[in-house]
């Protein structure tokens, strides 16, 4: 049996319009959809929920990782938006990585892979 494909991620929020606007501004400015944002075939849906707090009390439970082409350029854009960084973009083995929070306190990371070094590390 083949593994199922990840289709969507749902974030519950007391203010989904604000969170949609933030994700579109931060990561998908060309997106015009109403129900979701398509991130490379995985949909991000944000639903109104009355049973969640204004801020995520345990943000480390789930981290959304976004593969990007230019982490430093995106970090400059995010800085201009006034995001809160947990770890600014820095070098890791085979990648540039930065960790930040969205307005609800959810964690996300921007990741720029050094594809050549990564693929070389996988070679036998």
Kinemage of the C-alpha trace (Angstrom):
@kinemage 1
@onewidth
@group {chain A} dominant
@subgroup {mainchain}
@vectorlist {calphas} color= white
{ca unk a 1} P 0.000 0.000 0.000
{ca unk a 2} L 1.324 3.420 -0.963
{ca unk a 3} L 1.712 6.097 1.687
{ca unk a 4} L -1.079 8.682 1.604
{ca unk a 5} L -0.291 12.175 0.335
{ca unk a 6} L -0.481 15.111 2.722
{ca unk a 7} L -3.321 17.207 1.327
{ca unk a 8} L -3.832 20.054 3.782
{ca unk a 9} L -2.972 21.542 7.140
{ca unk a 10} L -5.703 23.225 9.164
{ca unk a 11} L -4.939 25.933 11.693
{ca unk a 12} L -7.669 26.898 14.127
{ca unk a 13} L -7.784 30.592 14.981
{ca unk a 14} L -10.095 32.991 16.788
{ca unk a 15} L -9.345 35.452 13.953
{ca unk a 16} L -8.853 33.525 10.691
{ca unk a 17} L -9.119 36.598 8.456
{ca unk a 18} L -6.156 38.202 10.222
{ca unk a 19} L -4.130 34.990 10.005
{ca unk a 20} L -4.978 34.445 6.310
{ca unk a 21} L -3.924 38.019 5.569
{ca unk a 22} L -0.651 37.513 7.440
{ca unk a 23} L 0.262 34.268 5.631
{ca unk a 24} L -0.596 35.809 2.276
{ca unk a 25} L 1.470 38.917 2.983
{ca unk a 26} L 4.365 36.961 4.477
{ca unk a 27} L 4.627 34.014 2.126
{ca unk a 28} L 2.123 34.077 -0.739
{ca unk a 29} L 1.412 37.624 -1.908
{ca unk a 30} L 0.187 36.427 -5.311
{ca unk a 31} L -2.442 34.118 -3.771
{ca unk a 32} L -6.029 35.255 -4.235
{ca unk a 33} L -7.874 32.168 -2.979
{ca unk a 34} L -10.599 32.356 -0.380
{ca unk a 35} L -10.649 28.924 1.221
{ca unk a 36} L -6.962 28.012 1.405
{ca unk a 37} L -3.445 28.930 0.342
{ca unk a 38} L -1.704 26.368 -1.871
{ca unk a 39} L 1.888 25.850 -0.772
{ca unk a 40} L 3.355 23.490 -3.349
{ca unk a 41} L 0.377 21.153 -3.390
{ca unk a 42} L -0.317 21.227 0.360
{ca unk a 43} L -3.203 23.484 1.265
{ca unk a 44} L -3.105 25.676 4.345
{ca unk a 45} L -6.629 26.224 5.650
{ca unk a 46} L -7.391 28.508 8.554
{ca unk a 47} L -10.691 27.951 10.288
{ca unk a 48} L -12.550 30.024 12.842
{ca unk a 49} L -12.521 28.214 16.163
{ca unk a 50} L -14.020 29.302 19.464
{ca unk a 51} L -12.266 26.517 21.384
{ca unk a 52} L -8.704 27.801 20.868
{ca unk a 53} L -6.812 30.507 22.734
{ca unk a 54} L -5.737 33.780 21.133
{ca unk a 55} L -2.139 32.524 21.263
{ca unk a 56} L -0.859 28.984 20.852
{ca unk a 57} L 0.137 27.782 24.362
{ca unk a 58} L 2.359 24.969 22.992
{ca unk a 59} L 3.758 26.220 19.684
{ca unk a 60} L 6.497 23.582 19.559
{ca unk a 61} L 3.991 20.777 18.947
{ca unk a 62} L 3.758 21.624 15.251
{ca unk a 63} L 6.216 23.542 13.100
{ca unk a 64} L 5.340 24.448 9.526
{ca unk a 65} L 8.468 24.240 7.351
{ca unk a 66} L 8.499 26.262 4.142
{ca unk a 67} L 11.119 25.467 1.508
{ca unk a 68} L 12.244 28.763 -0.056
{ca unk a 69} L 14.656 29.781 -2.799
{ca unk a 70} L 16.207 32.765 -0.982
{ca unk a 71} L 15.922 32.661 2.808
{ca unk a 72} L 17.810 35.900 3.362
{ca unk a 73} L 15.608 37.894 0.961
{ca unk a 74} L 12.465 36.462 2.536
{ca unk a 75} L 13.849 37.272 5.999
{ca unk a 76} L 14.253 40.919 4.937
{ca unk a 77} L 10.620 40.951 3.786
{ca unk a 78} L 9.501 39.367 7.067
{ca unk a 79} L 11.604 41.828 9.071
{ca unk a 80} L 9.820 44.683 7.299
{ca unk a 81} L 6.546 43.125 8.481
{ca unk a 82} L 7.846 43.139 12.063
{ca unk a 83} L 7.815 39.378 12.645
{ca unk a 84} L 9.055 37.813 15.869
{ca unk a 85} L 12.049 35.561 15.261
{ca unk a 86} L 12.889 32.706 17.609
{ca unk a 87} L 16.031 32.085 15.553
{ca unk a 88} L 17.030 34.444 12.760
{ca unk a 89} L 18.170 32.932 9.475
{ca unk a 90} L 21.417 31.116 10.101
{ca unk a 91} L 23.537 28.426 8.520
{ca unk a 92} L 22.867 24.812 9.372
{ca unk a 93} L 24.297 21.716 7.786
{ca unk a 94} L 23.170 21.847 4.139
{ca unk a 95} L 20.686 24.688 4.726
{ca unk a 96} L 19.843 28.197 5.810
{ca unk a 97} L 17.118 28.119 8.450
{ca unk a 98} L 15.078 30.694 10.349
{ca unk a 99} L 12.310 30.127 12.911
{ca unk a 100} L 9.534 32.644 13.566
{ca unk a 101} L 6.002 32.892 14.889
{ca unk a 102} L 2.799 33.848 13.148
{ca unk a 103} L 0.333 36.240 14.852
{ca unk a 104} L -1.346 33.337 16.691
{ca unk a 105} L 1.988 32.113 18.055
{ca unk a 106} L 2.339 29.106 15.741
{ca unk a 107} L 5.897 28.244 14.758
{ca unk a 108} L 7.118 28.218 11.207
{ca unk a 109} L 10.503 27.867 9.639
{ca unk a 110} L 11.886 29.076 6.367
{ca unk a 111} L 14.407 26.644 4.924
{ca unk a 112} L 16.745 27.119 1.997
{ca unk a 113} L 18.466 23.851 1.174
{ca unk a 114} L 21.952 23.688 -0.277
{ca unk a 115} L 20.737 21.082 -2.747
{ca unk a 116} L 24.161 20.077 -4.055
{ca unk a 117} L 25.635 19.576 -0.576
{ca unk a 118} L 22.469 17.794 0.585
{ca unk a 119} L 22.457 15.388 -2.357
{ca unk a 120} L 26.195 14.768 -1.955
{ca unk a 121} L 25.656 13.870 1.702
{ca unk a 122} L 23.153 11.187 0.669
{ca unk a 123} L 25.543 9.499 -1.776
{ca unk a 124} L 26.992 6.137 -0.650
